């Protein structure tokens, strides 16, 4: 097996303290994390046309779609909100692309909450 670096106990403790006490350190960490995430998504070879399938939306996705529908969504988001709420209400499967739009909203909302921004 190959070697994988892991932080020592002291390094983990220092990181946790910095995240808790230093807002500039925390903000820089989450900005670096977001840049890595965006780069990974932009260079992804994942084929969304073939992948996904259809699923019944969860309650969390329904609630997020309901919330997003009141936040002045664009046309694509509005359509996704309607379809996800309909799918959850009627326990019917909806295409993954619509669920994906709602999941992106959930991730963005969580990220902004972590960063301390108000959405």
Backbone as CSV, one residue per row, in Angstrom:
resi,resn,N_x,N_y,N_z,CA_x,CA_y,CA_z,C_x,C_y,C_z
1,UNK,0.841,-1.187,0.000,0.000,0.000,0.000,0.879,1.241,0.000
2,UNK,0.395,2.264,-0.660,1.158,3.502,-0.710,0.945,4.313,0.562
3,UNK,1.897,5.162,0.806,1.864,5.986,2.007,0.923,7.168,1.798
4,UNK,0.096,7.449,2.754,-0.784,8.607,2.702,-0.545,9.442,3.956
5,UNK,-0.236,10.717,3.731,0.067,11.605,4.834,-1.186,11.860,5.660
6,UNK,-1.002,11.858,6.964,-2.073,12.214,7.894,-1.493,13.182,8.912
7,UNK,-2.269,14.160,9.343,-1.746,15.109,10.322,-1.551,14.442,11.685
8,UNK,-0.584,14.958,12.405,-0.340,14.441,13.749,-1.430,14.965,14.688
9,UNK,-1.416,14.465,15.881,-2.404,14.883,16.867,-2.285,16.382,17.148
10,UNK,-1.060,16.878,17.252,-0.835,18.303,17.511,-1.281,19.154,16.323
11,UNK,-1.025,18.686,15.090,-1.444,19.422,13.897,-2.964,19.500,13.810
12,UNK,-3.636,18.419,14.147,-5.102,18.428,14.148,-5.631,19.413,15.181
13,UNK,-4.998,19.425,16.349,-5.413,20.331,17.417,-5.207,21.785,17.004
14,UNK,-4.054,22.096,16.403,-3.774,23.460,15.949,-4.770,23.897,14.872
15,UNK,-5.072,22.991,13.948,-6.024,23.309,12.890,-7.400,23.613,13.482
16,UNK,-7.845,22.784,14.411,-9.161,22.981,15.031,-9.215,24.313,15.777
17,UNK,-8.143,24.652,16.474,-8.105,25.927,17.191,-8.127,27.101,16.228
18,UNK,-7.356,26.991,15.145,-7.344,28.069,14.144,-8.714,28.245,13.498
19,UNK,-9.374,27.142,13.202,-10.702,27.219,12.587,-11.704,27.854,13.549
20,UNK,-11.539,27.594,14.818,-12.487,28.097,15.798,-12.222,29.560,16.154
21,UNK,-10.962,29.946,16.240,-10.626,31.263,16.768,-10.253,32.311,15.720
22,UNK,-9.750,31.904,14.571,-9.233,32.844,13.578,-10.158,32.885,12.364
23,UNK,-10.952,33.945,12.251,-11.929,34.029,11.157,-11.256,34.167,9.798
24,UNK,-10.108,34.837,9.721,-9.424,34.978,8.423,-8.865,33.621,7.972
25,UNK,-8.359,32.811,8.910,-7.874,31.474,8.584,-9.026,30.603,8.081
26,UNK,-10.156,30.673,8.793,-11.334,29.887,8.415,-11.830,30.289,7.032
27,UNK,-11.909,31.595,6.780,-12.385,32.084,5.485,-11.444,31.659,4.361
28,UNK,-10.141,31.772,4.577,-9.160,31.366,3.561,-9.262,29.867,3.284
29,UNK,-9.464,29.069,4.332,-9.597,27.620,4.167,-10.800,27.280,3.290
30,UNK,-11.953,27.882,3.591,-13.151,27.575,2.813,-13.080,28.135,1.403
31,UNK,-12.365,29.223,1.193,-12.176,29.740,-0.162,-11.309,28.788,-0.992
32,UNK,-10.231,28.277,-0.390,-9.396,27.298,-1.093,-10.196,26.040,-1.409
33,UNK,-11.007,25.621,-0.452,-11.829,24.421,-0.639,-12.825,24.626,-1.789
34,UNK,-13.433,25.806,-1.855,-14.391,26.119,-2.917,-13.705,26.169,-4.278
35,UNK,-12.506,26.736,-4.347,-11.766,26.787,-5.622,-11.443,25.376,-6.118
36,UNK,-11.012,24.503,-5.197,-10.736,23.119,-5.578,-11.992,22.436,-6.098
37,UNK,-13.102,22.673,-5.432,-14.369,22.072,-5.828,-14.788,22.550,-7.217
38,UNK,-14.683,23.850,-7.471,-15.045,24.389,-8.776,-14.136,23.838,-9.868
39,UNK,-12.841,23.729,-9.585,-11.904,23.188,-10.566,-12.239,21.736,-10.872
40,UNK,-12.546,20.964,-9.827,-12.891,19.562,-10.013,-14.144,19.413,-10.876
41,UNK,-15.133,20.251,-10.615,-16.371,20.178,-11.397,-16.148,20.588,-12.844
42,UNK,-15.309,21.619,-13.058,-15.107,22.123,-14.413,-14.320,21.146,-15.273
43,UNK,-13.443,20.362,-14.680,-12.631,19.420,-15.454,-13.179,17.997,-15.388
44,UNK,-14.372,17.848,-14.856,-14.950,16.523,-14.689,-15.316,15.905,-16.037
45,UNK,-15.048,14.628,-16.169,-15.428,13.887,-17.369,-16.752,13.150,-17.172
46,UNK,-17.423,13.451,-16.090,-18.666,12.762,-15.766,-19.719,13.106,-16.806
47,UNK,-20.338,12.110,-17.400,-21.327,12.308,-18.444,-22.724,12.314,-17.829
48,UNK,-23.292,13.508,-17.657,-24.591,13.629,-17.013,-25.733,13.137,-17.895
49,UNK,-25.519,13.057,-19.190,-26.571,12.572,-20.092,-26.840,11.083,-19.866
50,UNK,-25.778,10.317,-19.654,-25.920,8.870,-19.473,-26.173,8.500,-18.017
51,UNK,-25.721,9.335,-17.111,-25.795,9.011,-15.692,-27.091,9.534,-15.072
52,UNK,-27.257,9.211,-13.839,-28.377,9.786,-13.096,-29.555,8.865,-13.013
53,UNK,-30.383,8.876,-14.026,-31.597,8.097,-13.975,-32.706,8.891,-13.323
54,UNK,-33.633,8.196,-12.719,-34.785,8.846,-12.091,-34.914,8.369,-10.652
55,UNK,-35.283,9.311,-9.791,-35.403,9.025,-8.362,-36.602,9.763,-7.787
56,UNK,-37.100,9.276,-6.663,-38.142,9.983,-5.918,-37.424,10.992,-5.018
57,UNK,-37.762,12.281,-5.096,-37.088,13.288,-4.270,-37.325,13.052,-2.778
58,UNK,-36.365,13.470,-1.970,-36.476,13.337,-0.526,-37.186,14.556,0.069
59,UNK,-37.526,14.478,1.335,-38.170,15.602,2.022,-37.244,16.815,2.050
60,UNK,-35.952,16.588,2.291,-34.983,17.694,2.305,-34.947,18.394,0.943
61,UNK,-34.972,17.622,-0.132,-34.963,18.215,-1.469,-36.265,18.975,-1.725
62,UNK,-37.382,18.417,-1.259,-38.664,19.102,-1.412,-38.649,20.434,-0.675
63,UNK,-38.169,20.434,0.572,-38.137,21.663,1.362,-37.215,22.699,0.742
64,UNK,-36.078,22.250,0.219,-35.150,23.175,-0.429,-35.768,23.749,-1.710
65,UNK,-36.482,22.926,-2.457,-37.141,23.400,-3.672,-38.221,24.414,-3.322
66,UNK,-38.955,24.159,-2.252,-39.992,25.083,-1.803,-39.373,26.422,-1.415
67,UNK,-38.267,26.370,-0.670,-37.576,27.592,-0.251,-37.023,28.348,-1.460
68,UNK,-36.409,27.625,-2.396,-35.826,28.249,-3.582,-36.897,28.897,-4.454
69,UNK,-38.093,28.323,-4.466,-39.156,28.874,-5.309,-39.565,30.278,-4.876
70,UNK,-39.255,30.665,-3.633,-39.578,32.005,-3.149,-38.389,32.959,-3.216
71,UNK,-37.260,32.495,-3.738,-36.046,33.314,-3.774,-35.728,33.837,-5.175
72,UNK,-36.724,34.087,-5.981,-36.548,34.628,-7.324,-35.612,33.745,-8.165
73,UNK,-35.995,32.495,-8.405,-35.134,31.586,-9.169,-35.162,31.911,-10.662
74,UNK,-34.127,31.455,-11.387,-34.162,31.595,-12.843,-35.119,30.531,-13.397
75,UNK,-35.329,30.542,-14.697,-36.329,29.652,-15.300,-35.994,28.175,-15.072
76,UNK,-34.717,27.828,-15.195,-34.305,26.436,-14.991,-34.556,25.989,-13.551
77,UNK,-34.230,26.850,-12.591,-34.452,26.523,-11.181,-35.939,26.444,-10.863
78,UNK,-36.718,27.341,-11.450,-38.162,27.333,-11.210,-38.785,26.024,-11.688
79,UNK,-38.363,25.582,-12.874,-38.874,24.321,-13.416,-38.458,23.147,-12.527
80,UNK,-37.201,23.160,-12.066,-36.714,22.092,-11.195,-37.492,22.077,-9.877
81,UNK,-37.770,23.259,-9.335,-38.539,23.343,-8.084,-39.914,22.708,-8.254
82,UNK,-40.603,23.091,-9.322,-41.944,22.561,-9.560,-41.930,21.042,-9.705
83,UNK,-40.991,20.534,-10.482,-40.943,19.097,-10.748,-40.559,18.314,-9.495
84,UNK,-39.584,18.816,-8.718,-39.158,18.113,-7.502,-40.276,18.118,-6.467
85,UNK,-40.961,19.252,-6.299,-42.074,19.298,-5.335,-43.202,18.369,-5.778
86,UNK,-43.490,18.331,-7.067,-44.518,17.431,-7.588,-44.125,15.973,-7.354
87,UNK,-42.854,15.650,-7.648,-42.383,14.278,-7.476,-42.452,13.819,-6.029
88,UNK,-42.089,14.695,-5.096,-42.148,14.317,-3.683,-43.594,14.147,-3.229
89,UNK,-44.462,15.080,-3.623,-45.862,15.032,-3.199,-46.568,13.775,-3.671
90,UNK,-46.264,13.371,-4.900,-46.954,12.227,-5.493,-46.133,10.937,-5.451
91,UNK,-44.982,10.994,-4.795,-44.101,9.824,-4.695,-43.786,9.250,-6.081
92,UNK,-43.504,10.163,-7.023,-43.150,9.753,-8.383,-41.695,10.066,-8.649
93,UNK,-41.098,9.289,-9.519,-39.704,9.496,-9.875,-39.573,10.706,-10.798
94,UNK,-38.509,11.473,-10.581,-38.193,12.600,-11.461,-36.754,12.426,-11.938
95,UNK,-36.433,13.053,-13.058,-35.103,12.899,-13.626,-34.054,13.515,-12.706
96,UNK,-32.899,12.895,-12.684,-31.809,13.312,-11.810,-31.379,14.759,-12.064
97,UNK,-31.495,15.252,-13.280,-31.051,16.621,-13.586,-31.792,17.650,-12.741
98,UNK,-33.073,17.448,-12.519,-33.850,18.381,-11.697,-33.428,18.295,-10.228
99,UNK,-33.213,17.084,-9.772,-32.754,16.892,-8.395,-31.363,17.492,-8.222
100,UNK,-30.535,17.368,-9.257,-29.185,17.906,-9.209,-29.198,19.429,-9.012
101,UNK,-30.110,20.125,-9.669,-30.222,21.583,-9.529,-30.567,21.940,-8.089
102,UNK,-31.483,21.202,-7.495,-31.869,21.456,-6.103,-30.714,21.125,-5.161
103,UNK,-30.002,20.031,-5.425,-28.859,19.673,-4.583,-27.767,20.736,-4.654
104,UNK,-27.556,21.327,-5.822,-26.580,22.421,-5.957,-27.002,23.604,-5.085
105,UNK,-28.287,23.905,-5.057,-28.787,24.994,-4.208,-28.535,24.673,-2.733
106,UNK,-28.777,23.421,-2.342,-28.563,23.013,-0.956,-27.090,23.173,-0.580
107,UNK,-26.183,22.709,-1.464,-24.746,22.830,-1.192,-24.314,24.285,-1.101
108,UNK,-24.832,25.115,-2.002,-24.488,26.541,-1.984,-24.967,27.200,-0.694
109,UNK,-26.170,26.827,-0.283,-26.738,27.377,0.950,-25.908,26.959,2.165
110,UNK,-25.508,25.687,2.225,-24.690,25.199,3.331,-23.329,25.887,3.340
111,UNK,-22.770,26.075,2.157,-21.461,26.725,2.067,-21.543,28.167,2.569
112,UNK,-22.581,28.872,2.179,-22.727,30.260,2.619,-22.999,30.332,4.111
113,UNK,-23.679,29.346,4.655,-23.930,29.306,6.087,-22.611,29.086,6.839
114,UNK,-21.786,28.202,6.330,-20.487,27.942,6.949,-19.605,29.179,6.887
115,UNK,-19.652,29.873,5.762,-18.821,31.063,5.575,-19.328,32.238,6.400
116,UNK,-20.523,32.125,6.945,-21.089,33.199,7.750,-21.780,34.267,6.923
117,UNK,-22.093,33.940,5.673,-22.796,34.883,4.812,-24.286,34.658,4.919
118,UNK,-25.033,35.692,4.730,-26.493,35.569,4.784,-27.034,35.455,3.375
119,UNK,-27.821,34.397,3.090,-28.349,34.258,1.733,-29.758,34.703,1.624
